[in-house]
Amino acid sequence: MSKREFSKVSPAVWRSGRFTGLECSTAQVLYLYFLTCEHQNSAGCFRLPDGYACSDLGWDAAKYAAARDKLIAAELITVDPGTAEIYVDRWLKHNPPMNEKHALGTQRIIENIESDAIREKVEADFLEADEARSSKVVALHSSALANTRIMRGGRG
């Protein structure tokens, strides 16, 4: 059983040109599987041997490979066949770390990505997402709301 109880999937996926531009609904189903499967984690990158995916989906290897290739061509995923790792491109843009603890946990996952090429891509996406999170925290602390008596813990 998976540790995660849910996964965020934006309704905007249905308006995404990359997603709606896929030539077949099989590739769309596979993309939604990659977004929500029990293998997914906070870094958006996981090891998934073809046989596991085929078993989960009830597909043969040819159907899976054809759909996966369409996702690669649409730049929706990055795959390293040597390590069987899959990264959902732009995962961290849509699912950034929400706080420092979340960011540290995500960094630990990223450090364990075997594929150098994928790890470098995920690291770059993580740095961008974490910088955006940090900027929001700074903006919140400097806002007028943060300087109210209630936000200062009731202090004068």
DSSP file (Angstrom, degrees, kcal/mol; ACC not computed):
  #  RESIDUE AA STRUCTURE BP1 BP2  ACC     N-H-->O    O-->H-N    N-H-->O    O-->H-N    TCO  KAPPA ALPHA  PHI   PSI    X-CA   Y-CA   Z-CA
    1    1 A M              0   0    0      0, 0.0     2,-0.1     0, 0.0     3,-0.0   0.000 360.0 360.0 360.0 140.4    0.0    0.0    0.0
    2    2 A S        -     0   0    0      2,-0.1    37,-0.1     1,-0.1    36,-0.0  -0.392 360.0-137.8 -73.9 149.1    1.2    3.5   -0.9
    3    3 A K  S    S+     0   0    0     35,-0.2     2,-0.2    -2,-0.1    -1,-0.1   0.833  84.3  82.3 -73.3 -34.1    2.1    6.0    1.8
    4    4 A R        -     0   0    0     34,-0.2    -2,-0.1    36,-0.2     3,-0.1  -0.485  58.0-168.2 -75.1 140.4    0.4    8.8   -0.1
    5    5 A E  S    S+     0   0    0      1,-0.2     2,-0.3    -2,-0.2    -1,-0.1   0.643  71.5   5.8 -99.2 -19.1   -3.4    9.1    0.2
    6    6 A F        -     0   0    0      2,-0.0     2,-0.4     0, 0.0    -1,-0.2  -0.962  58.9-144.2-154.4 168.4   -3.9   11.5   -2.7
    7    7 A S        -     0   0    0     -2,-0.3     2,-0.5    -3,-0.1    29,-0.1  -0.997  26.1-118.8-139.2 136.9   -2.1   13.3   -5.5
    8    8 A K        +     0   0    0     -2,-0.4     2,-0.4    27,-0.1    86,-0.0  -0.640  34.2 172.5 -78.5 125.2   -2.7   16.8   -6.8
    9    9 A V        -     0   0    0     -2,-0.5    -2,-0.0    27,-0.0    23,-0.0  -0.971  26.8-134.7-131.7 117.7   -3.8   16.9  -10.4
   10   10 A S    >   -     0   0    0     -2,-0.4     3,-2.0     1,-0.1     4,-0.2  -0.454  10.5-133.4 -73.2 139.2   -4.8   20.2  -11.7
   11   11 A P  G >  S+     0   0    0      0, 0.0     3,-1.6     0, 0.0     4,-0.2   0.713 101.6  79.5 -60.6 -17.8   -8.0   20.4  -13.8
   12   12 A A  G >>  +     0   0    0      1,-0.3     3,-2.0     2,-0.2     4,-0.8   0.659  69.2  83.0 -64.8 -14.4   -5.9   22.5  -16.2
   13   13 A V  G X4 S+     0   0    0     -3,-2.0     3,-0.8     1,-0.3    -1,-0.3   0.858  84.2  59.5 -56.5 -33.0   -4.4   19.3  -17.5
   14   14 A W  G <4 S+     0   0    0     -3,-1.6    -1,-0.3     1,-0.2    -2,-0.2   0.602 108.6  43.6 -73.6 -11.1   -7.5   19.1  -19.7
   15   15 A R  G <4 S+     0   0    0     -3,-2.0    -1,-0.2    -4,-0.2     2,-0.2   0.425  84.9 119.4-107.8  -3.9   -6.5   22.4  -21.3
   16   16 A S    <X  -     0   0    0     -4,-0.8     4,-3.2    -3,-0.8     5,-0.3  -0.450  58.5-147.0 -66.8 126.6   -2.8   21.6  -21.7
   17   17 A G  H  > S+     0   0    0     -2,-0.2     4,-1.5     1,-0.2    -1,-0.2   0.863  99.6  52.7 -62.1 -36.2   -1.7   21.7  -25.3
   18   18 A R  H  4 S+     0   0    0      2,-0.2     4,-0.2     1,-0.2    -1,-0.2   0.920 115.3  40.8 -65.0 -42.5    0.8   19.0  -24.7
   19   19 A F  H >4 S+     0   0    0      1,-0.2     3,-1.4     2,-0.2    -2,-0.2   0.948 118.7  43.0 -72.2 -50.0   -1.9   16.7  -23.1
   20   20 A T  H 3< S+     0   0    0     -4,-3.2    -1,-0.2     1,-0.3    -2,-0.2   0.735 107.8  63.2 -70.6 -20.2   -4.7   17.5  -25.5
   21   21 A G  T 3< S+     0   0    0     -4,-1.5    -1,-0.3    -5,-0.3    -2,-0.2   0.523  74.1 118.1 -81.3  -4.9   -2.3   17.3  -28.5
   22   22 A L    <   -     0   0    0     -3,-1.4    49,-0.0    -4,-0.2    -3,-0.0  -0.382  68.4-132.7 -63.1 141.3   -1.6   13.6  -27.8
   23   23 A E  S    S+     0   0    0      1,-0.1     2,-0.3    -2,-0.0    -1,-0.1   0.666  81.8  30.3 -72.8 -17.2   -2.6   11.5  -30.7
   24   24 A C     >  -     0   0    0      1,-0.1     4,-1.2    43,-0.1     3,-0.5  -0.990  69.1-127.9-146.5 152.4   -4.4    8.9  -28.7
   25   25 A S  H  > S+     0   0    0     -2,-0.3     4,-2.6     1,-0.2     5,-0.2   0.748 106.0  69.3 -68.8 -22.4   -6.4    8.5  -25.5
   26   26 A T  H  > S+     0   0    0      1,-0.2     4,-2.2     2,-0.2    -1,-0.2   0.914 100.2  47.2 -61.0 -42.4   -4.1    5.6  -24.5
   27   27 A A  H  > S+     0   0    0     -3,-0.5     4,-2.2     2,-0.2    -1,-0.2   0.872 110.6  52.7 -66.9 -36.4   -1.2    8.1  -24.0
   28   28 A Q  H  X S+     0   0    0     -4,-1.2     4,-2.4     2,-0.2    -2,-0.2   0.916 109.0  49.2 -64.6 -42.4   -3.5   10.4  -22.0
   29   29 A V  H  X S+     0   0    0     -4,-2.6     4,-2.2     1,-0.2    -2,-0.2   0.913 110.5  51.1 -62.0 -42.4   -4.4    7.5  -19.7
   30   30 A L  H  X S+     0   0    0     -4,-2.2     4,-2.5     2,-0.2    -1,-0.2   0.900 108.8  51.0 -63.4 -40.0   -0.7    6.7  -19.3
   31   31 A Y  H  X S+     0   0    0     -4,-2.2     4,-2.0     2,-0.2    -1,-0.2   0.933 110.3  48.4 -63.1 -45.2    0.1   10.3  -18.4
   32   32 A L  H  X S+     0   0    0     -4,-2.4     4,-1.5     1,-0.2    -1,-0.2   0.866 109.9  53.9 -62.7 -35.2   -2.7   10.4  -15.8
   33   33 A Y  H  X S+     0   0    0     -4,-2.2     4,-2.6     2,-0.2     3,-0.3   0.939 107.6  49.4 -61.8 -47.3   -1.3    7.1  -14.5
   34   34 A F  H  < S+     0   0    0     -4,-2.5    -2,-0.2     1,-0.2    -1,-0.2   0.854 111.6  50.3 -62.0 -34.1    2.2    8.6  -14.1
   35   35 A L  H  < S+     0   0    0     -4,-2.0    -1,-0.2    -5,-0.2    -2,-0.2   0.829 126.7  22.1 -69.9 -31.6    0.7   11.6  -12.3
   36   36 A T  H  < S+     0   0    0     -4,-1.5    -2,-0.2    -3,-0.3    -3,-0.2   0.480  87.1 122.6-120.6  -4.4   -1.3    9.5   -9.8
   37   37 A C  S >< S-     0   0    0     -4,-2.6     3,-1.5    -5,-0.1    -3,-0.0  -0.128  72.8-110.0 -66.0 161.2    0.3    6.0   -9.5
   38   38 A E  T 3  S+     0   0    0      1,-0.3   -35,-0.2   -36,-0.0   -34,-0.2   0.614 115.8  64.1 -66.7 -11.4    1.4    4.6   -6.2
   39   39 A H  T 3  S+     0   0    0    -37,-0.1    -1,-0.3     7,-0.1     8,-0.2   0.705  80.5 105.4 -82.3 -20.8    5.1    4.9   -7.4
   40   40 A Q    <   +     0   0    0     -3,-1.5     2,-0.2     6,-0.1   -36,-0.2  -0.183  47.8 178.0 -62.8 151.4    4.8    8.7   -7.6
   41   41 A N    >   -     0   0    0     65,-0.0     3,-1.3     5,-0.0    -1,-0.1  -0.806  46.9 -79.8-144.3-175.9    6.5   10.8   -5.0
   42   42 A S  T 3  S+     0   0    0      1,-0.3    64,-0.1    -2,-0.2    53,-0.1   0.661 125.0  54.4 -69.6 -15.3    7.2   14.5   -4.1
   43   43 A A  T 3  S-     0   0    0      2,-0.2    -1,-0.3    62,-0.1    49,-0.2   0.593 104.0-128.0 -90.5 -12.2   10.0   14.8   -6.6
   44   44 A G  S <  S+     0   0    0     -3,-1.3    44,-2.5     1,-0.2     2,-0.4   0.606  77.5 103.4  76.5  10.5    7.9   13.6   -9.5
   45   45 A C  E     +A   87   0A   0     42,-0.2     2,-0.3    -6,-0.1    -2,-0.2  -0.991  41.6 156.7-131.0 132.1   10.5   11.0  -10.4
   46   46 A F  E     -A   86   0A   0     40,-2.1    40,-2.8    -2,-0.4     2,-0.5  -0.979  43.3-104.8-151.3 159.3   10.4    7.3   -9.6
   47   47 A R  E     +A   85   0A   0     -2,-0.3    38,-0.3    38,-0.2    37,-0.1  -0.773  41.4 167.5 -88.4 128.4   11.7    3.9  -10.8
   48   48 A L        -     0   0    0     36,-3.7    36,-0.1    -2,-0.5    -2,-0.0  -0.744  23.8-149.7-146.5  92.8    9.1    2.0  -12.7
   49   49 A P    >>  -     0   0    0      0, 0.0     4,-1.6     0, 0.0     3,-1.0  -0.331  29.9-115.1 -58.6 145.4   10.2   -1.1  -14.7
   50   50 A D  H 3> S+     0   0    0      1,-0.3     4,-2.8     2,-0.2     5,-0.2   0.859 114.0  58.6 -51.2 -41.7    8.0   -1.6  -17.7
   51   51 A G  H 3> S+     0   0    0      1,-0.2     4,-2.2     2,-0.2    -1,-0.3   0.855 103.3  52.1 -60.6 -36.6    6.6   -4.9  -16.4
   52   52 A Y  H <> S+     0   0    0     -3,-1.0     4,-2.8     2,-0.2    -1,-0.2   0.943 112.0  45.5 -64.1 -47.5    5.2   -3.1  -13.3
   53   53 A A  H  X S+     0   0    0     -4,-1.6     4,-2.6     1,-0.2     6,-0.2   0.923 112.6  50.7 -62.7 -44.3    3.5   -0.5  -15.4
   54   54 A C  H  X>S+     0   0    0     -4,-2.8     4,-1.8     1,-0.2     5,-1.5   0.900 112.2  47.8 -60.6 -40.6    2.1   -3.1  -17.8
   55   55 A S  H  <5S+     0   0    0     -4,-2.2    -2,-0.2    -5,-0.2    -1,-0.2   0.935 112.4  48.3 -65.8 -46.4    0.8   -5.1  -14.8
   56   56 A D  H  <5S+     0   0    0     -4,-2.8    -2,-0.2     1,-0.2    -1,-0.2   0.900 121.2  36.3 -59.2 -41.7   -0.8   -2.1  -13.2
   57   57 A L  H  <5S-     0   0    0     -4,-2.6    -1,-0.2    -5,-0.2    -2,-0.2   0.652 102.7-125.5 -88.6 -17.5   -2.5   -1.0  -16.4
   58   58 A G  T  <5 +     0   0    0     -4,-1.8     2,-0.3     1,-0.3    -3,-0.2   0.800  65.8 135.0  73.5  29.1   -3.3   -4.4  -17.8
   59   59 A W      < -     0   0    0     -5,-1.5    -1,-0.3    -6,-0.2     2,-0.1  -0.725  56.8-116.9-108.2 156.5   -1.5   -3.6  -21.0
   60   60 A D     >  -     0   0    0     -2,-0.3     4,-2.1    -3,-0.1     5,-0.2  -0.466  37.1-103.0 -83.0 167.6    1.0   -5.5  -23.1
   61   61 A A  H  > S+     0   0    0      1,-0.2     4,-2.7     2,-0.2     5,-0.2   0.845 118.7  53.7 -62.1 -36.9    4.6   -4.2  -23.5
   62   62 A A  H  > S+     0   0    0      2,-0.2     4,-2.3     1,-0.2    -1,-0.2   0.918 109.4  47.2 -66.4 -43.6    4.0   -2.9  -27.1
   63   63 A K  H  > S+     0   0    0      2,-0.2     4,-2.1     1,-0.2    -2,-0.2   0.920 114.7  47.4 -63.2 -43.9    1.0   -0.8  -26.1
   64   64 A Y  H  X S+     0   0    0     -4,-2.1     4,-2.8     2,-0.2     5,-0.2   0.939 112.4  48.3 -62.6 -48.6    2.8    0.6  -23.1
   65   65 A A  H  X S+     0   0    0     -4,-2.7     4,-2.4     1,-0.2    -2,-0.2   0.892 111.1  50.9 -62.0 -40.8    6.0    1.4  -25.1
   66   66 A A  H  X S+     0   0    0     -4,-2.3     4,-1.4     2,-0.2    -1,-0.2   0.921 113.7  43.9 -64.2 -44.0    4.0    3.1  -27.8
   67   67 A A  H  X S+     0   0    0     -4,-2.1     4,-1.7     2,-0.2    -2,-0.2   0.907 113.3  51.4 -67.6 -41.7    2.1    5.3  -25.4
   68   68 A R  H  X S+     0   0    0     -4,-2.8     4,-2.1     1,-0.2    -2,-0.2   0.903 106.9  54.0 -61.9 -41.5    5.2    6.1  -23.4
   69   69 A D  H  X S+     0   0    0     -4,-2.4     4,-2.4     1,-0.2    -1,-0.2   0.858 105.6  53.4 -62.3 -35.3    7.0    7.2  -26.6
   70   70 A K  H  X S+     0   0    0     -4,-1.4     4,-1.8     2,-0.2    -1,-0.2   0.884 108.5  49.9 -65.6 -38.3    4.2    9.6  -27.3
   71   71 A L  H  <>S+     0   0    0     -4,-1.7     5,-2.7     2,-0.2     6,-1.0   0.876 110.8  49.3 -68.0 -37.5    4.6   11.2  -23.9
   72   72 A I  H ><5S+     0   0    0     -4,-2.1     3,-1.5     1,-0.2    -2,-0.2   0.939 111.2  49.3 -64.6 -46.7    8.3   11.5  -24.4
   73   73 A A  H 3<5S+     0   0    0     -4,-2.4    -2,-0.2     1,-0.3    -1,-0.2   0.832 109.8  51.6 -62.5 -32.9    7.8   13.1  -27.8
   74   74 A A  T 3<5S-     0   0    0     -4,-1.8    -1,-0.3    -5,-0.1    -2,-0.2   0.423 113.3-121.0 -83.5   1.6    5.2   15.5  -26.3
   75   75 A E  T < 5S+     0   0    0     -3,-1.5    -3,-0.2     2,-0.2    -2,-0.1   0.862  78.9 123.1  58.4  39.2    7.8   16.5  -23.6
   76   76 A L  S   <S+     0   0    0     -5,-2.7    13,-1.2     1,-0.2     2,-0.3   0.682  75.0  19.1 -96.3 -25.0    5.4   15.3  -20.8
   77   77 A I  E     -B   88   0A   0     -6,-1.0     2,-0.4    11,-0.2    -1,-0.2  -0.962  62.1-145.2-140.5 159.0    7.9   12.8  -19.3
   78   78 A T  E     -B   87   0A   0      9,-2.4     9,-2.8    -2,-0.3     2,-0.4  -0.991  22.6-167.7-121.9 135.9   11.6   12.1  -19.3
   79   79 A V  E     -B   86   0A   0     -2,-0.4     7,-0.2     7,-0.2     3,-0.1  -0.964  19.2-162.0-128.1 139.5   12.7    8.5  -19.2
   80   80 A D  E >>> -B   85   0A   0      5,-2.2     4,-1.6    -2,-0.4     5,-1.3  -0.925   7.0-168.4-115.9 102.5   16.1    6.8  -18.6
   81   81 A P  T 345S+     0   0    0      0, 0.0    -1,-0.1     0, 0.0     5,-0.0   0.804  84.0  63.0 -60.9 -28.4   15.7    3.2  -19.9
   82   82 A G  T 345S+     0   0    0      1,-0.2    -2,-0.0    -3,-0.1    -3,-0.0   0.832 119.0  23.3 -66.4 -32.4   19.0    2.3  -18.2
   83   83 A T  T <45S-     0   0    0     -3,-0.9    -1,-0.2     2,-0.1    31,-0.1   0.460 100.3-126.4-110.7  -4.8   17.7    3.0  -14.7
   84   84 A A  T  <5 +     0   0    0     -4,-1.6   -36,-3.7     1,-0.2     2,-0.3   0.803  59.5 148.9  60.9  31.7   13.9    2.5  -15.5
   85   85 A E  E   < -AB  47  80A   0     -5,-1.3    -5,-2.2   -38,-0.3     2,-0.4  -0.764  30.7-164.3 -99.8 144.4   13.3    6.0  -14.0
   86   86 A I  E     -AB  46  79A   0    -40,-2.8   -40,-2.1    -2,-0.3     2,-0.5  -0.988   3.0-165.1-127.5 133.1   10.5    8.3  -15.1
   87   87 A Y  E     -AB  45  78A   0     -9,-2.8    -9,-2.4    -2,-0.4     2,-1.0  -0.983  19.6-137.2-118.1 126.8   10.2   12.0  -14.4
   88   88 A V  E >   - B   0  77A   0    -44,-2.5     3,-1.8    -2,-0.5   -11,-0.2  -0.739  36.5-121.3 -80.0 106.9    7.0   13.8  -15.0
   89   89 A D  T 3  S+     0   0    0    -13,-1.2    -1,-0.0    -2,-1.0    33,-0.0  -0.165  91.2  11.7 -54.8 140.0    8.3   17.0  -16.6
   90   90 A R  T >> S+     0   0    0      1,-0.1     4,-1.4     3,-0.1     3,-0.6   0.620  84.0 138.8  67.1  15.6    7.4   20.2  -14.8
   91   91 A W  H <> S+     0   0    0     -3,-1.8     4,-2.1     1,-0.2     3,-0.5   0.926  70.8  48.3 -53.2 -48.5    6.2   18.2  -11.8
   92   92 A L  H 34 S+     0   0    0      1,-0.2    -1,-0.2   -49,-0.2    -3,-0.1   0.691 103.1  61.4 -73.4 -17.8    7.7   20.6   -9.3
   93   93 A K  H <4 S+     0   0    0     -3,-0.6    -1,-0.2     1,-0.2    -2,-0.2   0.884 118.0  30.0 -68.6 -38.3    6.2   23.6  -11.1
   94   94 A H  H  < S+     0   0    0     -4,-1.4    -2,-0.2    -3,-0.5    -1,-0.2   0.651 132.5  34.5 -95.3 -18.6    2.8   22.2  -10.3
   95   95 A N  S  < S+     0   0    0     -4,-2.1    -1,-0.2    -5,-0.2    -2,-0.1  -0.453  80.2 170.8-133.3  59.3    3.7   20.4   -7.1
   96   96 A P        -     0   0    0      0, 0.0    -3,-0.1     0, 0.0     2,-0.1  -0.244  48.2 -82.6 -71.0 160.4    6.3   22.5   -5.4
   97   97 A P        -     0   0    0      0, 0.0     3,-0.1     0, 0.0     6,-0.0  -0.399  37.2-153.2 -58.8 136.9    7.5   21.9   -1.8
   98   98 A M        -     0   0    0      1,-0.1     2,-0.3    -3,-0.1     3,-0.0   0.700  68.3  -2.9 -89.7 -20.8    5.0   23.5    0.5
   99   99 A N  S  > S-     0   0    0      1,-0.1     4,-2.5     0, 0.0     5,-0.2  -0.925  84.5 -83.5-158.2 178.7    7.3   24.1    3.5
  100  100 A E  H  > S+     0   0    0     -2,-0.3     4,-2.5     1,-0.2     5,-0.2   0.896 124.3  50.1 -61.9 -42.9   10.9   23.5    4.6
  101  101 A K  H  > S+     0   0    0      1,-0.2     4,-2.2     2,-0.2    -1,-0.2   0.914 111.9  48.3 -62.9 -42.9   10.2   19.9    5.9
  102  102 A H  H  > S+     0   0    0      1,-0.2     4,-2.3     2,-0.2    -1,-0.2   0.907 111.0  51.6 -62.1 -43.0    8.6   19.0    2.5
  103  103 A A  H  X S+     0   0    0     -4,-2.5     4,-2.4     1,-0.2    -2,-0.2   0.909 109.3  49.5 -62.3 -43.0   11.5   20.6    0.7
  104  104 A L  H  X S+     0   0    0     -4,-2.5     4,-1.9     2,-0.2    -1,-0.2   0.902 111.2  49.2 -64.5 -40.6   14.1   18.6    2.7
  105  105 A G  H  X S+     0   0    0     -4,-2.2     4,-1.6     1,-0.2    -1,-0.2   0.898 111.3  49.5 -64.1 -40.4   12.2   15.3    2.1
  106  106 A T  H  X S+     0   0    0     -4,-2.3     4,-2.4     1,-0.2    -2,-0.2   0.896 107.8  54.3 -65.3 -40.7   12.0   16.1   -1.7
  107  107 A Q  H  X S+     0   0    0     -4,-2.4     4,-2.4     1,-0.2    -1,-0.2   0.895 105.7  53.2 -60.3 -40.3   15.8   16.8   -1.7
  108  108 A R  H  X S+     0   0    0     -4,-1.9     4,-0.8     1,-0.2    -1,-0.2   0.897 109.6  48.3 -62.5 -39.6   16.5   13.4   -0.2
  109  109 A I  H >< S+     0   0    0     -4,-1.6     3,-0.9     1,-0.2    -2,-0.2   0.930 110.7  50.9 -64.8 -44.5   14.4   11.7   -2.9
  110  110 A I  H >< S+     0   0    0     -4,-2.4     3,-1.8     1,-0.3    -2,-0.2   0.893 103.8  58.3 -60.9 -41.0   16.3   13.7   -5.6
  111  111 A E  H 3< S+     0   0    0     -4,-2.4    -1,-0.3     1,-0.3    -2,-0.2   0.767 104.1  53.9 -60.2 -25.2   19.7   12.7   -4.2
  112  112 A N  T << S+     0   0    0     -3,-0.9     2,-0.5    -4,-0.8    -1,-0.3   0.365  75.1 119.3 -94.2   4.9   18.7    9.1   -4.7
  113  113 A I    <   -     0   0    0     -3,-1.8     6,-0.1    -4,-0.2    -3,-0.0  -0.602  51.6-157.4 -70.9 123.4   17.8    9.4   -8.4
  114  114 A E        +     0   0    0     -2,-0.5     2,-0.4   -31,-0.1    -1,-0.2   0.886  68.2  83.8 -71.1 -41.0   20.2    7.0  -10.2
  115  115 A S     >  -     0   0    0      1,-0.2     4,-2.9   -35,-0.1     5,-0.2  -0.506  64.7-156.7 -71.3 119.6   20.1    8.6  -13.6
  116  116 A D  H  > S+     0   0    0     -2,-0.4     4,-2.5     2,-0.2     5,-0.2   0.923  92.9  50.2 -61.1 -44.5   22.5   11.6  -13.8
  117  117 A A  H  > S+     0   0    0      1,-0.2     4,-1.6     2,-0.2    -1,-0.2   0.921 115.4  41.5 -63.4 -44.9   20.6   13.2  -16.6
  118  118 A I  H  > S+     0   0    0      2,-0.2     4,-2.9     1,-0.2     5,-0.3   0.924 112.7  54.1 -69.8 -43.1   17.2   13.0  -14.9
  119  119 A R  H  X S+     0   0    0     -4,-2.9     4,-2.9     1,-0.2    -2,-0.2   0.917 108.7  49.7 -57.3 -43.3   18.7   14.0  -11.5
  120  120 A E  H  X S+     0   0    0     -4,-2.5     4,-2.0    -5,-0.2    -1,-0.2   0.895 112.2  47.9 -62.5 -39.7   20.2   17.1  -13.0
  121  121 A K  H  X S+     0   0    0     -4,-1.6     4,-2.1    -5,-0.2    -2,-0.2   0.923 114.2  45.6 -66.5 -44.8   16.8   18.0  -14.6
  122  122 A V  H  X S+     0   0    0     -4,-2.9     4,-2.9     2,-0.2    -2,-0.2   0.902 110.8  53.8 -66.8 -40.9   14.9   17.4  -11.4
  123  123 A E  H  X S+     0   0    0     -4,-2.9     4,-2.7    -5,-0.3    -1,-0.2   0.919 109.2  48.4 -58.9 -43.8   17.5   19.4   -9.3
  124  124 A A  H  X S+     0   0    0     -4,-2.0     4,-1.9     1,-0.2    -1,-0.2   0.917 113.5  46.6 -63.5 -43.6   17.1   22.4  -11.7
  125  125 A D  H  X S+     0   0    0     -4,-2.1     4,-2.3     2,-0.2    -2,-0.2   0.885 112.3  51.6 -65.3 -38.4   13.3   22.2  -11.4
  126  126 A F  H  X S+     0   0    0     -4,-2.9     4,-3.3     2,-0.2     5,-0.3   0.933 107.7  51.0 -64.1 -46.3   13.5   21.8   -7.6
  127  127 A L  H  X S+     0   0    0     -4,-2.7     4,-2.1     1,-0.2    -1,-0.2   0.908 112.0  47.7 -59.1 -42.0   15.8   24.9   -7.2
  128  128 A E  H  X S+     0   0    0     -4,-1.9     4,-1.8     2,-0.2    -1,-0.2   0.928 115.4  44.5 -63.9 -45.8   13.4   27.0   -9.3
  129  129 A A  H  X S+     0   0    0     -4,-2.3     4,-2.0     1,-0.2    -2,-0.2   0.892 114.6  48.4 -67.3 -40.3   10.3   25.8   -7.3
  130  130 A D  H  X S+     0   0    0     -4,-3.3     4,-2.6     2,-0.2    -1,-0.2   0.856 108.9  53.3 -71.6 -33.6   12.0   26.2   -4.0
  131  131 A E  H  X S+     0   0    0     -4,-2.1     4,-2.2    -5,-0.3    -1,-0.2   0.906 108.9  49.8 -64.7 -40.7   13.2   29.6   -4.8
  132  132 A A  H  X S+     0   0    0     -4,-1.8     4,-1.8     2,-0.2    -2,-0.2   0.903 111.1  49.6 -63.6 -41.0    9.6   30.6   -5.7
  133  133 A R  H  X S+     0   0    0     -4,-2.0     4,-2.0     1,-0.2    -2,-0.2   0.933 110.8  49.2 -63.1 -45.8    8.4   29.1   -2.4
  134  134 A S  H  X S+     0   0    0     -4,-2.6     4,-2.3     1,-0.2    -2,-0.2   0.883 108.7  53.2 -61.7 -39.3   11.1   31.1   -0.4
  135  135 A S  H  X S+     0   0    0     -4,-2.2     4,-2.4     1,-0.2    -1,-0.2   0.883 107.8  51.1 -63.8 -38.2   10.1   34.3   -2.2
  136  136 A K  H  X S+     0   0    0     -4,-1.8     4,-2.4     2,-0.2    -1,-0.2   0.896 109.0  51.1 -65.9 -39.5    6.5   33.8   -1.2
  137  137 A V  H  X S+     0   0    0     -4,-2.0     4,-2.3     2,-0.2    -2,-0.2   0.927 111.3  47.5 -63.8 -44.7    7.5   33.3    2.4
  138  138 A V  H  X S+     0   0    0     -4,-2.3     4,-1.4     1,-0.2    -2,-0.2   0.915 112.2  50.1 -61.6 -43.6    9.6   36.5    2.4
  139  139 A A  H  X S+     0   0    0     -4,-2.4     4,-0.5     1,-0.2    -2,-0.2   0.892 109.8  51.0 -63.1 -39.7    6.7   38.4    0.8
  140  140 A L  H >< S+     0   0    0     -4,-2.4     3,-1.0     1,-0.2     6,-0.5   0.922 109.1  50.5 -63.5 -44.5    4.3   37.1    3.4
  141  141 A H  H 3< S+     0   0    0     -4,-2.3    -1,-0.2     1,-0.3    -2,-0.2   0.775 113.6  45.2 -66.9 -25.5    6.5   38.1    6.3
  142  142 A S  H 3< S+     0   0    0     -4,-1.4    -1,-0.3    -5,-0.2    -2,-0.2   0.462  92.7 106.5 -96.7  -0.8    6.9   41.6    4.9
  143  143 A S  S <X S-     0   0    0     -3,-1.0     4,-0.8    -4,-0.5     3,-0.1  -0.297  82.5-114.1 -76.3 163.2    3.2   42.1    4.1
  144  144 A A  T >4 S+     0   0    0      1,-0.2     3,-0.7     2,-0.2    -1,-0.1   0.860 116.2  58.8 -62.5 -36.5    0.9   44.3    6.1
  145  145 A L  G >4 S+     0   0    0      1,-0.2     3,-1.7     2,-0.2     6,-0.3   0.907 101.0  54.5 -60.4 -42.3   -1.1   41.2    7.2
  146  146 A A  G 34 S+     0   0    0     -6,-0.5    -1,-0.2     1,-0.3    -2,-0.2   0.743 104.4  56.6 -65.1 -21.8    2.1   39.7    8.8
  147  147 A N  G << S+     0   0    0     -4,-0.8    -1,-0.3    -3,-0.7    -2,-0.2   0.259  81.9 112.7 -96.3  12.6    2.5   42.9   10.8
  148  148 A T  S <> S-     0   0    0     -3,-1.7     4,-1.5     1,-0.1     6,-0.2  -0.460  80.9-111.7 -79.7 160.1   -0.9   42.7   12.5
  149  149 A R  T  4>S+     0   0    0      1,-0.2     5,-2.7     2,-0.2     6,-0.5   0.879 116.8  51.8 -58.3 -40.7   -1.2   42.1   16.2
  150  150 A I  T >45S+     0   0    0      1,-0.2     3,-1.6     3,-0.2    -1,-0.2   0.920 109.0  48.7 -64.7 -44.5   -2.8   38.7   15.7
  151  151 A M  T 345S+     0   0    0     -6,-0.3    -1,-0.2     1,-0.3    -2,-0.2   0.757 106.2  58.2 -69.4 -23.5    0.0   37.5   13.3
  152  152 A R  T 3<5S-     0   0    0     -4,-1.5     3,-0.5     3,-0.2    -1,-0.3   0.291 128.6 -98.0 -87.3  11.5    2.6   38.7   15.8
  153  153 A G  T < 5S-     0   0    0     -3,-1.6    -3,-0.2     1,-0.2    -2,-0.2   0.781  72.6 -57.9  81.1  27.3    1.1   36.4   18.4
  154  154 A G  S   <S+     0   0    0     -5,-2.7     2,-0.3     1,-0.3    -1,-0.2   0.491  95.1 145.3  83.2   2.6   -1.0   39.0   20.1
  155  155 A R              0   0    0     -6,-0.5    -1,-0.3    -3,-0.5    -3,-0.2  -0.618 360.0 360.0 -80.3 133.9    2.0   41.1   21.0
  156  156 A G              0   0    0     -2,-0.3    -1,-0.1    -3,-0.1    -7,-0.1   0.408 360.0 360.0 -29.4 360.0    1.4   44.9   20.9
